[in-house]
Every structure is written in structure tokens, then in C-alpha cells.
Amino acid sequence: MKFETKAIHFSQEPDKETGAVILPIHLSTTFYQEGPGNHKGFEYSRTLNPTRKVLEEVAASLEEGKFGLAFSSGTAANMAILSILLPGDEIISSSDIYGGTFRIFEKILRPLGINTKYVFTEKPEDFENQITEKTKMIWIETPSNPLLKIYDIEKISKVKQSKDIVFVVDNTFATPYFQKPLNLGADVVVYSSTKYLNGHSDVVGGLVILNDQEIRKKIRFYQNAAGGVPSPFDCFLVLRGLKTLAIRMEKHFENVKKVRDFLIKHKLVKKVYFPDIENDPVYKKQMTGFPGMISFEVDLDEKQIDTFMKSLKIITCAESLGGIESLICLPAKMTHATLGKEEREKRGIKDNLIRLSVGIENIEDIIQDLNEAFDKASK
Ligand SMILES: *Cc1c(COP(=O)(O)O)cnc(C)c1O
């Protein structure tokens, strides 16, 4: 089965008893046992739930991976992966990462004696140079947030000198439709399914996909023991979102390219952050398209930026991304405020940087909205 077909049919045959074509939502927290310990694979819903099980299977199949594990948020999924580390272990992370992931590294792990070193370039050798015998994990996000840098997954996977180092790729932006990190050498793929996978801005969720049985055991243990599991209803919604992932991603891609063309030409736009998809060899090697994400620096002062954001009528000023609706944010004051100005500057996140998640509305409406807001802001 191909991607689009798996999203709709994999593990989702009509219900044997009722014929229901769409998977029921199993709300029961507990499951009948014919005798003590004799059950059908489900005991208690935190441990495993039939709706969650299908989501985990479908997500793994779309990734061409063996195992899927679902969580109550992308952050909970991150924590579950990081739970395999012990005090004294070290993480090497790309510098351009989700603000909340940076917060876990600095505010939760560092006080526990798990230190993170950051790599400020995309060069695989700069990752390699940071490796010590304490290194137990390499963590990247590609494309990254908010500067949309692309890291060479295959090359970075090869800098691991030992099998002890677990290579994690946050694939939230690309989704398995455009990029499959496990096939490129990653050990673990993590998602905030809050974003494109669910795609409708109505679920907070996370997913971990992997092939290695030993790592799976540890993360699966943490999933049950720490308990950050998604509700059956949320699993149902993500499963529903996945069914349209392919067509949504195609539309996001089509729209973002037109927004890029518009922004590049606009006189109030100083710099556009979007990969050179026509020429970049790394993009061409590992991605088959690009999500609706684009960032840009504007030639406007703080007050004018405020006017620009307030003047938008269709594009909504809000955190998050990857939904059907276009969302815009100012990372310095919103998603990346937690970093502080100094850390932001080190990472090249300026106060005039705007991040746009291009939705699947009609592209003419999106561009008209941007154009009119620029006019109002510059008056
Ligand atoms: C949103 C996001 C997360 C965190 O996920 P939550 O579902 O908000 O907990 C992690 N990584 C990336 C790239 C994200 O965009």
C-alpha cells in the first residue's frame, strides 16, 4: 500500500461486529479479563487502548517504521525519549530548535546533570567534533524552527561513532509525507502531532516512531510509567487528520511557494528564510516537498510590526503552526520568548523576524491579506 492508502486503510478494516467503517472511539478505561491475567491485549487504558493502538500502528506505517508510541503532547513525547538518559550523559543538539525543547534541555535536564551542547551550524563535522565519551544522544530538528534550516540527516547519522548514541530527529515540520528520517539513518523520530499530523488545530499530541526494539522498550516503559498518554478521542482526531495529510501537505506546499514569491519581491521584506528547493542538494536528497512554513525579516519598527499583525484579517496572529488555517507569529515575543534576547541573538532570531504558517485557504486571499497589512503598517 502507498502512503495515502495506508493513511486511510492500514489497521482500519471495518469493525468485525458492527461493520462500522470508521474506527470506534474506545472510551473504556478497563477491559474484561476471562481469568486473572487472561485478556485480549488490553488491561487498563493508560497501558494500552484500542484507539491509541491503531493510531500508533498507522503512524508507524506512514513512517515505514516498526513501532509507534503516542503521547499527550509533543513535549511529553520528547520527555519520554529523553528519559533513556542518565545523569552524566550528554546531548548534542542543533541550536535552532523548538523553544520548548530548549526549555527541557536547560531547565529540566541540566539541573539533573544531563548537559546539552549546541551546534550552531548545519555542518555534520561540527556535530562530530562535539562528541565525547559522555555523548549519548544527538538531537536535530529539520527543517528547523523558526529559521527553516535543513540538516543532512544521512550525514549526521554517520558521525555517531558508537551504537550507544541515539540519533533523534524532530520531524514535526516535514511530516512523513515529505521526509522519512528513519530511512535516512535516524534512530528515533518524534512529532508534535498538534501540528501537521492532526492538522486542524484542535488536538495537542505527540508521537514517537522507531525501529530499535531495545530503545522502544525503554520509551514504552516510560509511556506507561509516567503516564503522558493521549485520550482516545484525541487519538481518533489525529487518525482522522492523518487521512488527509497527503492532500493537505501538497496544498500547503503549493501555497507556501506562492507566498515565497510574493515576499521575495516585497519592498518591506529584508530577508526571506526558505530553502533553495530548486538547487539545495540536501533538500533534494531527503525531502520531496516542503511544509507551509516560511519566515521573514521585515523593514518595520516595533510599532509598525504591531500594526502589520493587527491589520491581517484572514491570517491569525497565534502560536502554533501546521493547521489548515494560516497563522502568523513574532518568535521573539511569542514562541521563542522563553530563550531570552541573548540566546535568540546567538541563534539569529531577530526582533523583526516573522514566522508564517501558510494554511490551505485560497492563495489569492492569503496574499491579498499580507499585501494590505504591509500597506497599513508602512503608512
Ligand atoms: C510544537 C512543537 C513541539 C512541541 O509539541 P507540543 O505538542 O506543543 O508539546 C516540538 N517540536 C516542534 C518542532 C514543534 O513545532
The ligand as a MOL file (V3000), in Angstrom:
LIG
                    3D

  0  0  0     0  0            999 V3000
M  V30 BEGIN CTAB
M  V30 COUNTS 15 15 0 0 0
M  V30 BEGIN ATOM
M  V30 1 C 5.0860 22.2840 18.8000 0
M  V30 2 C 6.3690 21.6110 18.6720 0
M  V30 3 C 6.8600 20.7710 19.6940 0
M  V30 4 C 6.1390 20.5740 20.9980 0
M  V30 5 O 4.9230 19.9230 20.8310 0
M  V30 6 P 3.6290 20.1270 21.7540 0
M  V30 7 O 2.6310 19.2610 21.1080 0
M  V30 8 O 3.2930 21.5920 21.7090 0
M  V30 9 O 4.0040 19.7100 23.1310 0
M  V30 10 C 8.0680 20.1450 19.4780 0
M  V30 11 N 8.7710 20.3140 18.3380 0
M  V30 12 C 8.3340 21.1130 17.3550 0
M  V30 13 C 9.1440 21.2780 16.1170 0
M  V30 14 C 7.1290 21.7930 17.4840 0
M  V30 15 O 6.7140 22.5970 16.4990 0
M  V30 END ATOM
M  V30 BEGIN BOND
M  V30 1 1 1 2
M  V30 2 1 2 3
M  V30 3 2 2 14
M  V30 4 1 3 4
M  V30 5 2 3 10
M  V30 6 1 4 5
M  V30 7 1 5 6
M  V30 8 2 6 7
M  V30 9 1 6 8
M  V30 10 1 6 9
M  V30 11 1 10 11
M  V30 12 2 11 12
M  V30 13 1 12 13
M  V30 14 1 12 14
M  V30 15 1 14 15
M  V30 END BOND
M  V30 END CTAB
M  END
